[in-house]
């Protein structure tokens, strides 16, 4: 794997983790799962998975 590919993979992972943290905060605030899915572009199943981590 080239350095450029490695850096790209790191950026993608960081972006995903950042979106997960935002989703968790929105869950904690009581926002509707469908709205969180729309805001983060995550599937509803991913939001449900994150809800289990928050609660």
Protein Blocks (a to p, Z undefined) as FASTA:
>chain_A
ZZklmmmmmmmmmmmmmmmmmmmmmmmnopafklmmmmnopafklmmmmmmmmZZ
